[in-house]
Amino acid sequence: MNTEYRKRLPGTELDYFDTRAAVDAIQPGAYDTLPYTSRVLAEQLVRRCEPAALTDSLKQLIERKRDLDFPWYPARVVCHDILGQTALVDLAGLRDAIAEKGGDPAKVNPVVPTQLIVDHSLAVEHPGFEKDAFEKNRAVEERRNEDRFHFINWTKTAFDNVDVIPPGNGIMHQINLEKMSPVVQVRDGVAFPDTCVGTDSHTPMVDALGVISVGVGGLEAENVMLGNPSMMRLPDIVGVELTGKLKPGITGTDLVLSLTEFLRKERVVGAYLEFFGEGADSLTVGDRATISNMTPEYGATAAMFYIDGQTLDYLKLTGRDDDQVKLTETYAKEAGFWADSLKDVEYERVLRFDMSKVERTLAGPSNPHARLPTSELASRGVAGQWEEKEGEMPDGAVIIAAITSCTNTSNPRNMIAAGLIARNANKLGLVRKPWVKSSLAPGSKTVKMYLEEANLLPELQSLGFDVVAFACTTCNGMSGALDPKIQQEVVDRDLYATAVLSGNRNFDGRIHPYAKQAFLASPPLVVAYAIAGTIRFDIEKDALGHDADGNPIMLKDIWPEDGEIDAIVKASVKPEQFRATYIPMFEKKGDGARAASPLYDWRPMSTYIRRPPYWEGTMAGERGLKGMRPLAVLGDNITTDHLSPSNAILPDSAAGEYLAKMGLPEEDFNSYATHRGDHLTAQRATFANPKLLNEMVRDENGEVKQGSYARIEPEGKTTRMWEAIETYMERKQPLIIIAGADYGQGSSRDWAAKGVALAGVEAIVAEGFERIHRTNLIGMGVMPLQFQEGTTRETLNIDGTETFDVKGAPAPRAELTLVIHRANGDSEEVPVICRLDTAEEVSVYSAGGILQKFAKEFIADSAA
């Protein structure tokens, strides 16, 4: 630890590092102009960087240069049980690999504090109108996930620095916001800003507290866990000035859906955003967190708010210790992180957004940034008159209405508004349509407490929105099975069935296999759509029903006043609720006994946990980048849900057929997400999305055939994707994927990279990559290559009959050559950009991936 700028924090027994003095020593007055993000990054450089390298690293921030790497040392790692578990499965496999080479496996541990929250494994098999739904769903979760939970319980005692929050307690991001982030950390007598990485793209939610917190893939998280810095260059830091004030009746959800559309259009992909201005100042942390949670939906890396009075109010509200609240204020003001000290910040780019223009809004039908104002439902062709027939669902039937996701359930105003709309609807005799599977799955137990305090939970229960879980559920594709009769009607009539949820993702095929499209909405709107029963309904103009006198009941008749919402929030949301939830949850239990063995006893018949193969076979070999055949030729906006879906496994899928052979009954197939600790199941999810459009596969009319299909070359035979992968694996055929813009957007899903790597894909050439997925590809030893501007698969007339070579030595952002060998014998050379962006990424790729690199270095260090 550098001691040159270490000083005593006034009024405390703690020290801090005076970053202002260090920066201004290089360039007087520079600190005042630095964005918040740069100040946090500078602090950790002053505290952690070797003195000889400090000046050059700080100059990168001061002079806004982006030509050199500098280290970032996140203070902690947070994980959900899908990627967190698979990361720990990888570390358990790494222990095996090291033990086989004579090393000590017990020395392989996370160096950085790692918190794993089990929140992604529960499916809503029992909806919110069913008695004891919560207990029933938890019982199903425990039965289906016994193998996984056995492994997770082993990690608690096998690894140092791992804390586990068991299932049934909430969602990682909401728990992170409400409890885990101290905003200001204290270690070894030193106060410093809290920072973290998380194995989920929505980790930036806690940016709302002024904490740099970013989502990374499981592989990058493993790298940080093992004590390595995350090497980075100064990001593009964009100021977003919020002006104006939200109109009455407009929620934080409406605001964030409008912002998401605006920011996607402004091309902020990969940027760190800093929200400021009078509009930002007026937003509660609940509203700020809704905005920060949606960071990946507008493509940014982080969405920061400054530390101010709203931050302190939130820390008090959520039951933080008084001393911690005082420390946060003292440190932020002294060290230059308080909002008032950021008045002179200079941004290279500033965007302005007027909150007064926000309308009541949905997003859909397939992308979170596809804003759909409710006032335009009819003109956009979404709404339409429909005639309810006895016993029949209408076109556009809402088969799932879910109040779910930390995005909205962390915001008390949203949840109280949903309760009030339910109360008002009940008074007027409105009911949920019988085909709607409704559910309430808050991200924290505190939500249930304050809804009960406000006497609004019974109102939600009356409409079918009882608490079914404290977990991600529908937002993560874990919406559970439909009523068989409803499902059969959807199939028999080929209905356009939909889902409405208060989540953050609505990609094709994600929410439920039989929900053809999905719409994002605020919690009160979710309740309204459960009453309407169809998306073919103008929620602003059509009657939701009629009162006892036959008068039409409109949405405006049941929408609560802002004043009432705020009064109930103030009276019903209390610090003691958060303390009652989190003090017992985070108590240290047990005697700290170690696991019987540092090596996991792998269960040979498990379909959930299996020793990973990353040190064996083709994964241990060289990648020649020669003679590669296309596995798929794809368009724009390929998401990680296309690459590795997370929803329910159907019996006629490759994974379903494999699980049946392994003896699992169909009702316990669970989701793709829960099986990611077993590569034999997870591999069969690669490109298994039924909405996939592989341009190599076309019907008799020349149209691209929708589904999980591939074409085996050189035979030209069309098969299911998994059969093509198996065929190429048997042939040891190296593969390539050709794609359009924004490849890999969506969840930070490492299996979207692991699946293609295990299939033999050596390179992916696209017009552009989402940040997290690109780093995951590198972590698995897959080369990301980017077409130069103006070059696409279409301008090159790529149809999948070609083979490809790559010429040139990998180097950061180097120009390499893609050699295209046509089926007619012609060849063409095309310049492409090597998207190994840093020297560290070149090192990881050259080693074959993160795990291979660590194993080689560990053995070398042990032998030294």
ABEGO torsion letter per residue (X at the ends): XBAAABBBBBGBABBBBBAAAAAAAABBGAAAABBAAAAAAAAAAAAABBAAAAAAAAAAAAAGBAABBBBBBBABBBBBAAAAAAAAAAAAAAAAAAAAAGBBAAABBBABBBBBBBAAABBBABBAABBGAAAAAAAAAAAAAAAAAAAAAAAAAABBGBBBBBBGAEBAAAAAAAAABAGBBBBGGBBBBBBBBBABAAAAAAAAAGBBBBBBBAAAAAAAAAGBBBBBBBBBBBBBBBBEBBBBGBBAAAAAAAAAAAAAAAGABGBBBBBBEAAAAABBAAAAAAAAAAAAAAGBABBBBBBBAAAAAAAAAAGBBAAAAAAAAAAAAAAGABAAAAAABBBABBBBBBAAABBBBBBOAABAABBBBAAAAAAAGABBBBBBBBGBBBBGBBABBBBBEAAAAABAAAAAAAAAAAAAAAAAGBBBBAABBBBBBBABAAAAAAAAAAGAAAAAAAAGBBBABBBAEAAAGBAEBBBAAAAAAAAAAGBBBBBBBABABABBGAABAABABBBBBBAAAAAAAAAAGBABBBAAABBAEBBAAGBBBBAAAABBBAAAAAAAAAAABBAAAAAAAAAAAABBBEAGBBBABABBBBBAABAABBBBAAABEAAABBBAGBGBBBABBBBBGBBAAAABBABBBBAABAAAAAAAAAGBBAAAAEBAAAAAABAAAAAAABGABAABBBAABBBAAGBBBBEBBBBBOAAGBBBBAAAAAAAAAAAGBBBBBBBBBGBGBEBBBAAAAAAAAAAGBABBBBABBBAAAAAAAAAAGBBBBBBBBGBBAAAAGBAGABBBBBBEBBBBGBBBBBBBBBAAGBBBBBBBBBABABAAAAAAAAAGEAAAAAAAAAAAAAAX
